[in-house]
Amino acid sequence: MIVLLNKLFFKSFKSIIFILFLFLSPFLVLFIRIFNQFFLVRFQHVRVNRIGHLSTNIELYLCEKDKNINTPRQFYLDIFFYDRKVCNNILFKKWKKEIFILPGYMIKPIYFLNNIISSKKNKYLVKPNQEFHNNHDIYNLLDESKIHLTFNEEEKKECKRFLENCGIKETNKFICLIVRDNAYLNSIGASYHSHRDCDIDNFILVAEELAKLGYFVFRMGASVNKKFKTNNKKIFDYATNGMRTELLDLFLCSECDFCISTSLGLDSVIDVFRKPLIITNFVPFGHLRHERKNVLTIFKHHFSQNYNRNLSMKEIKNLKLGFSYKKSDFENKNIQLIENSENEIYEATLDLINLINNKKIDENKNEIIEQFNLKFRDLYYNNRYNTKIKTTVASSFIINNLNLIK
């Protein structure tokens, strides 16, 4: 009963504040416009309900600010606002120390009114939402800038105790395994992404083989469908065994030797901490992560039921599927997305380990990777940006899938 009353009180409070700011918004917008030559106020919406956006978008904003990119010459204040349930409160509290962020029920009336009466080029926005919420590091800043997300001493001690309880010493290596399924996105009404889901069973081989090499493995995830079928004491099904906390989600990503992922929100935290990353089962092609070093990718196979074969990059683009995030787009064109095999995932992971250890790729493989890069640049690269292609496809994958560069 008390919980229900608290919810009703908070909902009523938010409604009253919203109405108050709705009434005040014309005067506040007028004030902002009059004094903008001396003091510029900019606004930005933050998607706090998705950890990928909450992590990378803010980190890239801070990196740009450090490099004076998209920074006004005059005095200014950037006001961020949110209107959804926060996906990771620890991360949110840390960012609140770095940016000025307020609830949407206060800022949205000002934000929308200010946008309505703005010109096409709106200087009162930090960035248009479609640009701000694009996780791509278009200026290659992550490799050049400091990490803005840190832990205090108490948090470090708590997390190190956790590792010790798992039998992991400071000299031991561990990796994060992040495999997307439909458990979380279905819960928030985003089932149209289901074509990007993967079967955790396809990652048993790589986890077991890494354990043989001396690595500990943490299977990550806030909400998952299946348990990880292994009895190996070096492999922790952290997503289902009751270990998981919001703090540990961040800490494990910050301290792992590398990460195996399937392109989902949490690997953006890996980006924030600049950790090596192998992305498996990647789709769509056009959004290949190529902006920082020590990142490799392998793709889901695009099998055409019309042609009875896997498609090339060019054919994928011609079908207008190179940037598609909707399952229905692939179904409507009779394209079956086939997951990477256990061996493809394992071999690509070895490619990443070789990359981390600066082991040279033989000339033949290097030449084929360069052909892939040139083809990708020609087909998918956005010429508006001067983004360097630092690392792209895993050599073991492209050697066995030359059809991609035809």
LINCOR-V45961 format. One record per residue. N is the residue number from 1. SS is DSSP state (helix for helix, strand for strand, loop for the rest). PHI is phi as a letter, one per 30 degrees, with the letter a starting at -180 (* if undefined). PSI is psi in whole degrees, -180 to 180 (* if undefined). Layout:
N;SS;PHI;PSI
N;SS;PHI;PSI
This chain:
1;loop;*;-44
2;helix;d;-40
3;helix;d;-43
4;helix;d;-42
5;helix;d;-39
6;helix;d;-41
7;helix;d;-43
8;helix;d;-41
9;helix;d;-45
10;helix;d;-39
11;helix;d;-41
12;helix;d;-39
13;helix;d;-45
14;helix;d;-39
15;helix;d;-41
16;helix;d;-45
17;helix;d;-40
18;helix;d;-46
19;helix;d;-40
20;helix;d;-47
21;helix;d;-27
22;helix;d;-41
23;helix;d;-40
24;helix;d;-18
25;helix;e;-41
26;helix;e;-38
27;helix;d;-39
28;helix;d;-39
29;helix;d;-41
30;helix;d;-43
31;helix;d;-45
32;helix;d;-41
33;helix;d;-40
34;helix;d;-41
35;loop;c;13
36;loop;d;-22
37;loop;d;-24
38;loop;c;-35
39;strand;b;108
40;strand;c;130
41;strand;c;126
42;strand;c;152
43;strand;b;152
44;strand;a;131
45;strand;d;139
46;loop;c;130
47;loop;d;89
48;loop;d;-10
49;loop;d;-7
50;loop;b;121
51;helix;d;-27
52;helix;d;-46
53;helix;d;-39
54;helix;d;-30
55;helix;d;-65
56;helix;d;-42
57;helix;d;-42
58;helix;d;-41
59;helix;d;-44
60;helix;d;-36
61;helix;e;-45
62;helix;d;-36
63;helix;d;-43
64;helix;d;-40
65;helix;d;-41
66;helix;d;-34
67;loop;c;8
68;loop;h;37
69;loop;c;133
70;loop;h;35
71;loop;c;123
72;loop;d;151
73;loop;d;-26
74;loop;d;178
75;strand;d;141
76;strand;a;163
77;strand;b;125
78;strand;c;121
79;strand;c;118
80;strand;c;152
81;strand;b;159
82;strand;b;156
83;loop;b;19
84;loop;b;173
85;loop;d;134
86;loop;d;130
87;loop;d;-29
88;loop;b;105
89;helix;d;-31
90;helix;d;-48
91;helix;d;-43
92;helix;d;-44
93;helix;d;-36
94;helix;d;-42
95;helix;d;-29
96;helix;d;-21
97;loop;d;-15
98;loop;c;-29
99;loop;b;161
100;strand;c;108
101;strand;b;134
102;strand;b;161
103;strand;d;149
104;helix;d;-30
105;helix;d;-14
106;helix;c;-41
107;helix;c;-29
108;helix;e;-40
109;helix;d;-40
110;helix;d;-44
111;helix;e;-50
112;helix;d;-41
113;helix;d;-41
114;helix;d;-37
115;helix;d;-36
116;helix;d;-39
117;loop;c;20
118;loop;c;158
119;loop;d;177
120;loop;e;-42
121;loop;c;101
122;loop;c;104
123;loop;d;-7
124;loop;d;3
125;strand;c;138
126;loop;e;-48
127;loop;a;152
128;loop;e;144
129;helix;e;-38
130;helix;d;-27
131;helix;d;-42
132;helix;d;-38
133;loop;d;8
134;loop;d;119
135;loop;d;1
136;loop;d;137
137;loop;d;79
138;loop;d;-17
139;loop;c;10
140;loop;h;45
141;loop;d;-26
142;loop;d;-36
143;loop;d;-16
144;loop;c;-15
145;loop;c;162
146;loop;d;158
147;loop;d;128
148;loop;c;-12
149;loop;c;119
150;loop;b;168
151;loop;c;144
152;loop;d;172
153;helix;d;-38
154;helix;d;-41
155;helix;d;-41
156;helix;d;-44
157;helix;d;-43
158;helix;d;-44
159;helix;d;-36
160;helix;d;-33
161;helix;d;-39
162;helix;e;-47
163;helix;d;-41
164;helix;d;-41
165;helix;d;-24
166;loop;d;-1
167;loop;i;17
168;loop;c;117
169;loop;c;169
170;loop;d;-28
171;loop;d;-11
172;loop;d;155
173;strand;c;144
174;strand;b;156
175;strand;b;159
176;strand;c;135
177;strand;c;117
178;loop;b;109
179;loop;b;121
180;loop;d;140
181;loop;b;-170
182;loop;c;7
183;helix;d;-48
184;helix;d;-51
185;helix;d;-33
186;helix;d;-34
187;helix;d;-20
188;loop;c;15
189;loop;i;35
190;loop;b;45
191;helix;d;-14
192;helix;d;-11
193;helix;d;3
194;helix;d;-21
195;helix;d;-11
196;helix;c;-4
197;loop;d;160
198;loop;b;161
199;loop;c;119
200;helix;e;-26
201;helix;d;-26
202;helix;d;-4
203;helix;c;5
204;helix;d;-44
205;helix;e;-50
206;helix;d;-37
207;helix;d;-45
208;helix;d;-41
209;helix;d;-37
210;helix;d;-37
211;helix;d;-38
212;helix;d;-31
213;loop;d;-1
214;loop;j;0
215;strand;d;146
216;strand;c;150
217;strand;b;129
218;strand;c;114
219;strand;d;114
220;loop;c;170
221;loop;k;137
222;loop;d;-33
223;loop;b;119
224;loop;b;160
225;loop;d;-40
226;loop;b;148
227;loop;d;158
228;loop;d;116
229;loop;d;87
230;loop;a;147
231;loop;c;7
232;loop;d;127
233;loop;d;-12
234;loop;c;-3
235;strand;c;121
236;strand;c;123
237;loop;d;66
238;loop;e;-30
239;loop;d;-22
240;loop;b;-10
241;loop;c;10
242;loop;i;0
243;loop;d;-29
244;loop;d;135
245;loop;b;162
246;helix;d;-37
247;helix;d;-46
248;helix;d;-34
249;helix;e;-46
250;helix;d;-44
251;helix;d;-45
252;helix;d;-39
253;helix;d;-32
254;helix;d;-24
255;helix;c;-9
256;loop;d;156
257;loop;d;-36
258;strand;a;176
259;strand;b;141
260;strand;c;124
261;strand;b;177
262;loop;b;29
263;loop;i;82
264;loop;a;-179
265;loop;e;-45
266;loop;d;-26
267;helix;d;-11
268;helix;d;-31
269;helix;d;-35
270;helix;e;-42
271;helix;d;-43
272;helix;e;-37
273;loop;c;7
274;loop;h;40
275;loop;c;148
276;strand;e;148
277;strand;b;132
278;strand;c;120
279;strand;c;119
280;strand;c;162
281;strand;h;36
282;strand;d;141
283;loop;a;137
284;loop;d;158
285;helix;e;-44
286;helix;d;-18
287;helix;c;28
288;loop;e;133
289;loop;d;103
290;loop;b;11
291;loop;d;-15
292;loop;b;161
293;loop;d;165
294;loop;h;36
295;strand;b;125
296;strand;b;157
297;strand;b;143
298;strand;b;150
299;strand;c;154
300;loop;d;145
301;strand;d;130
302;strand;c;95
303;strand;c;121
304;strand;d;120
305;loop;d;-21
306;loop;d;-41
307;loop;c;-10
308;loop;h;43
309;strand;a;168
310;strand;d;146
311;loop;c;158
312;loop;d;169
313;helix;e;-40
314;helix;d;-43
315;helix;d;-37
316;helix;d;-43
317;helix;d;-43
318;helix;d;-28
319;loop;d;2
320;loop;h;40
321;loop;c;3
322;loop;d;-23
323;loop;b;18
324;loop;d;133
325;loop;c;10
326;loop;c;130
327;helix;e;-39
328;helix;d;-31
329;helix;d;-40
330;helix;d;-41
331;helix;d;-40
332;helix;d;-22
333;loop;c;18
334;loop;h;41
335;strand;c;123
336;strand;c;125
337;strand;c;117
338;strand;c;131
339;loop;d;156
340;loop;d;145
341;loop;d;166
342;helix;e;-43
343;helix;d;-39
344;helix;d;-43
345;helix;d;-44
346;helix;d;-46
347;helix;d;-38
348;helix;d;-35
349;helix;d;-40
350;helix;d;-36
351;helix;e;-43
352;helix;d;-44
353;helix;e;-42
354;helix;d;-39
355;helix;d;-44
356;helix;d;-39
357;loop;d;10
358;loop;h;31
359;loop;d;129
360;loop;d;144
361;loop;d;141
362;loop;d;158
363;helix;e;-39
364;helix;d;-47
365;helix;d;-41
366;helix;d;-38
367;helix;d;-40
368;helix;d;-38
369;helix;d;-40
370;helix;d;-38
371;helix;d;-42
372;helix;d;-47
373;helix;e;-43
374;helix;d;-41
375;helix;d;-43
376;helix;d;-45
377;helix;e;-43
378;helix;d;-39
379;helix;d;-38
380;helix;b;-15
381;loop;d;136
382;loop;d;108
383;loop;d;-6
384;loop;d;-22
385;loop;c;152
386;loop;c;46
387;loop;d;131
388;loop;d;142
389;loop;c;103
390;loop;c;-53
391;loop;b;145
392;loop;b;-105
393;strand;d;147
394;loop;d;136
395;helix;d;-41
396;helix;d;-31
397;helix;d;-48
398;helix;d;-32
399;helix;d;-36
400;loop;c;2
401;loop;b;55
402;helix;d;-17
403;helix;e;-24
404;helix;d;-32
405;helix;c;14
406;loop;d;*
